[in-house]
């Protein structure tokens, strides 16, 4: 009996020592930020649209103007909105003159061109491979659009891009890409499908050119290249694109000083 009591007492002590479940807490400005993002996702506010003033939003949500300002500052830091002095705050867009290239970190060493010239090589659709499903977090039997492009500076082929786009829910994506051949695929996704790319994750490494690279870039097989492996995330944190760029660093360099 004593052993049984001791065991029960030990169990009670062990249960008391476990941390109690506590409700998750978010600062008020983060709650307001989440509500603002939800309105963008719903389509209530479109890319490039002017947001209501901080005062109006504060009145609507019954919070201080400072709370709204902090929420918007967070969104601006994450490139979800753009703030223009004297004009107000706008939903971020890739449609302006410079914004289509805001995720390009490549700078030419042989040309004064700020942005590269783009040439499409191929556009194909098909069932996603195991690797593509893994990188894009897609289910089995998912389909994708594959794009191969070449970027040049000063007339010199500098970058070959191999892009995989998830096509679920994006009707005629391959046809639009083939017809428009846009410099910025992100701008097309925004305008045609209301998908806003707001963040990228990149990994860099040195590789040797294979036969396909050599053909596009005009270099020898084995020539040293810089490879940029990128995942692009939309406003709802879905991975929309997997892009592998192979760059001839003889003509350009990578500079991560952009916002």
C-alpha positions in Angstrom: 0.0 0.0 0.0 2.8 2.4 0.9 4.5 1.7 -2.5 1.2 2.5 -4.3 0.8 5.8 -2.4 4.3 6.8 -3.2 3.8 6.1 -6.8 0.6 8.1 -7.0 2.3 11.0 -5.2 5.1 10.9 -7.7 2.7 11.0 -10.6 0.9 14.0 -9.1 4.2 15.8 -8.7 5.2 15.0 -12.3 1.9 16.3 -13.6 2.3 19.6 -11.7 5.8 20.1 -13.0 4.6 20.0 -16.6 4.0 23.5 -18.0 0.4 24.5 -18.4 -0.9 25.2 -21.9 -1.2 28.9 -22.4 -3.1 30.8 -25.0 -1.0 32.3 -27.8 -0.5 36.1 -27.5 0.2 38.5 -30.3 0.9 42.2 -29.8 -2.0 44.4 -31.0 -0.1 45.9 -33.9 0.6 42.3 -35.2 -3.1 41.6 -35.0 -3.8 44.7 -37.0 -1.1 43.7 -39.5 -2.7 40.3 -40.0 -6.1 42.0 -40.6 -4.7 44.3 -43.2 -2.9 41.5 -45.0 -6.2 39.6 -45.0 -7.9 42.5 -46.8 -5.2 42.5 -49.5 -5.5 38.7 -50.0 -9.3 39.0 -50.3 -8.9 41.5 -53.2 -10.4 44.4 -51.3 -7.2 46.3 -51.8 -5.4 45.6 -55.1 -1.7 46.0 -56.0 -0.8 49.7 -56.3 -4.0 50.8 -54.6 -3.8 53.6 -52.0 -4.6 52.4 -48.5 -6.9 54.4 -46.2 -5.1 56.8 -43.9 -3.6 55.7 -40.6 -6.2 57.8 -38.8 -9.1 56.2 -40.7 -7.8 52.7 -40.1 -7.3 53.5 -36.4 -10.9 54.7 -36.1 -12.1 51.6 -38.0 -10.3 49.1 -35.7 -10.7 51.3 -32.6 -7.0 51.4 -31.8 -4.4 54.1 -31.6 -2.9 55.7 -34.7 0.5 54.6 -33.4 -0.6 50.9 -33.4 -1.7 51.2 -37.0 1.5 53.0 -37.9 3.6 50.2 -36.4 1.6 47.6 -38.3 2.1 49.4 -41.6 5.8 49.9 -40.8 6.1 46.1 -40.4 4.4 45.6 -43.7 6.7 48.1 -45.4 9.8 46.4 -44.0 8.5 43.2 -45.6 7.8 44.9 -49.0 4.1 44.3 -48.6 3.3 48.0 -49.0 5.1 51.1 -50.4 5.2 54.4 -48.5 5.5 57.6 -50.5 6.1 60.9 -48.7 3.1 63.2 -49.2 1.1 60.6 -51.1 0.3 57.8 -48.6 0.8 54.1 -48.4 0.1 51.8 -51.4 -0.2 48.0 -51.7 3.1 46.7 -53.2 3.3 46.1 -56.9 5.7 44.7 -59.5 4.2 46.9 -62.2 6.2 50.1 -61.7 9.3 50.9 -63.8 11.8 49.5 -61.3 9.7 47.1 -59.2 9.6 44.3 -61.7 13.4 43.9 -61.1 13.5 44.4 -57.4 14.4 40.8 -56.7 17.3 40.8 -59.2 20.6 41.1 -57.3 22.8 40.9 -60.4 24.8 43.9 -61.5 26.6 44.1 -64.8 30.3 44.7 -64.9 30.4 45.4 -68.7 27.3 47.6 -69.3 25.6 50.6 -67.8 22.2 48.9 -68.2 20.4 48.8 -64.9 18.3 45.8 -65.9 18.9 42.8 -68.2 17.3 42.0 -71.5 15.3 38.8 -71.4 14.9 36.2 -74.1 12.5 33.2 -73.7 14.0 29.8 -74.9 11.2 27.4 -74.0 7.8 27.2 -72.2 6.5 23.7 -71.3 3.9 22.1 -69.1 3.9 18.7 -67.5 3.5 16.6 -64.4 5.7 17.7 -61.5 8.7 15.6 -60.8 9.4 14.3 -57.3 12.0 17.0 -56.7 9.7 19.7 -58.0 6.9 18.6 -55.8 9.3 18.6 -52.8 10.6 22.1 -53.5 7.2 23.6 -54.2 5.4 21.7 -51.5 2.9 20.2 -54.0 0.8 17.0 -53.8 1.2 14.0 -56.1 -0.1 14.4 -59.6 0.5 18.1 -59.5 1.3 19.9 -62.7 3.8 22.7 -63.4 4.9 25.1 -66.0 8.6 25.1 -66.9 10.3 28.1 -68.4 13.8 28.5 -69.7 15.1 32.0 -70.3 18.3 33.8 -71.1 19.3 37.2 -69.6 21.9 39.4 -71.2 23.7 42.6 -70.4 25.3 44.7 -73.1 24.4 42.1 -75.7 26.3 39.4 -73.8 24.5 36.3 -72.6 25.1 36.3 -68.9 22.4 34.2 -67.1 20.4 31.1 -68.0 17.2 30.7 -65.9 15.3 27.5 -65.4 12.0 28.2 -63.7 9.3 25.9 -62.4 5.9 27.5 -61.6 3.0 25.8 -59.8 0.1 26.0 -62.1 -2.8 24.8 -59.9 -5.6 27.3 -60.3 -3.7 29.3 -62.8 -5.6 28.8 -66.0 -3.7 29.2 -69.3 -0.5 30.3 -67.5 1.7 28.7 -70.2 -0.3 30.4 -72.9 0.0 33.8 -71.3 3.7 33.4 -70.8 4.2 32.4 -74.4 2.1 35.3 -75.6 3.4 38.1 -73.4 6.9 36.8 -72.7 7.3 39.2 -69.8 10.5 40.5 -68.3 8.9 39.9 -64.9 6.9 36.7 -64.3 6.0 38.1 -60.9 4.3 41.1 -62.6 2.2 38.7 -64.7 1.2 36.6 -61.7 0.1 39.8 -59.9 -1.9 41.3 -62.8 -3.5 38.1 -64.1 -3.9 35.9 -61.0 -3.7 38.4 -58.1 -0.6 36.5 -56.7 1.8 38.9 -55.1 5.4 37.7 -54.7 6.7 39.4 -51.5 9.7 37.3 -50.4 12.4 35.2 -51.9 14.9 32.7 -50.4 18.1 32.2 -52.2 21.1 29.9 -51.9 24.4 30.5 -53.9 27.1 28.1 -54.9 29.8 27.7 -57.5 29.1 25.1 -60.3 30.7 24.1 -63.6 28.8 24.7 -66.8 27.2 21.6 -68.3 26.4 21.1 -72.0 23.0 23.0 -71.8 24.6 26.0 -69.9 27.5 26.1 -72.4 25.1 26.3 -75.4 23.1 29.2 -74.0 25.9 31.2 -72.4 28.5 30.6 -75.1 31.1 29.2 -72.7 33.0 26.0 -72.6 31.8 23.0 -70.7 33.2 23.1 -67.2 33.4 27.0 -67.2 32.9 28.3 -63.6 29.4 29.7 -63.0 27.5 31.2 -60.1 24.3 29.2 -59.4 21.4 31.0 -57.6 18.7 28.6 -56.3 15.6 30.6 -55.5 12.2 30.0 -53.9 9.6 32.7 -54.3 6.8 33.1 -51.8 3.5 34.9 -52.2 1.6 37.0 -49.7 -0.1 34.0 -48.3 3.3 32.3 -47.8 2.8 29.8 -50.6 5.9 28.8 -52.6 4.9 29.8 -56.1 8.2 29.4 -58.0 11.4 27.5 -57.9 14.1 29.1 -60.0 17.7 28.1 -60.7 19.8 30.7 -62.4 23.3 30.0 -63.6 25.4 33.1 -64.2 28.7 33.9 -66.0 30.3 36.0 -63.3 32.9 37.2 -65.8 30.4 39.8 -66.8 28.4 40.5 -63.6 28.4 40.2 -59.9 25.8 39.4 -57.2 25.0 42.4 -54.9 22.4 41.9 -52.1 21.9 45.5 -51.1 18.3 45.9 -52.3 15.1 46.0 -50.3 
